[in-house]
Amino acid sequence: MFIRIRRFLPETKVEGPGNRACIWVQGCSIQCPDCAVPESWPTSGGEKVKVEELVQKILNIPNIEGITFSGGEPFDQAESLASLGHIVQEEGLSVVTFTGYTLENIQNSADPGWQDLLSVTDLLIDGPYISGGPDPTNLWVGSCNQRYHFLTSRYLHLKYGISDVSNRIEVRIQEDGSILVNGMTNFSKLEDIFKGIV
């Protein structure tokens, strides 16, 4: 079983609660207008990686509390991600899943892979990105329509205080000099900042 991934980050503090690994999958059937990462849409891009290989990478990362699935669209590869999620949960890690679908879409789906991925997700952040409603102030979300669903008790303690925490970003300078940014922010303002210091 394989997962087609666009990016794997072994440690991040801005893609869900605590210190986490994050997988951005390649391929998105939703293709929200004004998406920040349209290069994640094609299913032919990215890299095909065996689930077992990703499991070993994740379980060898010290001091993480979980894995985050982002996109692209994770539910386009639900069966493989669910398999990965089952294994890491058995090892005590949590699963956060971002999706452009709504919880109701997923619950009403007859796709068993969708139900499996939902069953291993501790925290689901749902809803399509809406460019007219960006909300960089709400933790982890890109637009004001997106919702938090605490599907297990793992992060229930965050439910009522989550709106009090602002988004953050991480900026990494790669060996080749390229800059990678993850997290949610007003990216046009960020570009202006970078232009001012180059």
Buried (B, 14 or more C-beta within 10 A) or exposed (E): EBBBBBBBBBBBEBBBBEBBBBBBBBBBEBEBEEBBBEEBBBBEBBEEBEBEEBBEBBEEBEEBBBBBBBBBBBBBBBBBBBBBBBBBBEEEBBBBBBBBBBBEBBEEBEEEBBBBBBBBBBBBBBBBBBEEEBBBBBBBBBBBBBEBBBBBEBBEEBEEEBEEEEBEEBEEEEEEEEEEBBBBBEBEEBEEEEEEEE
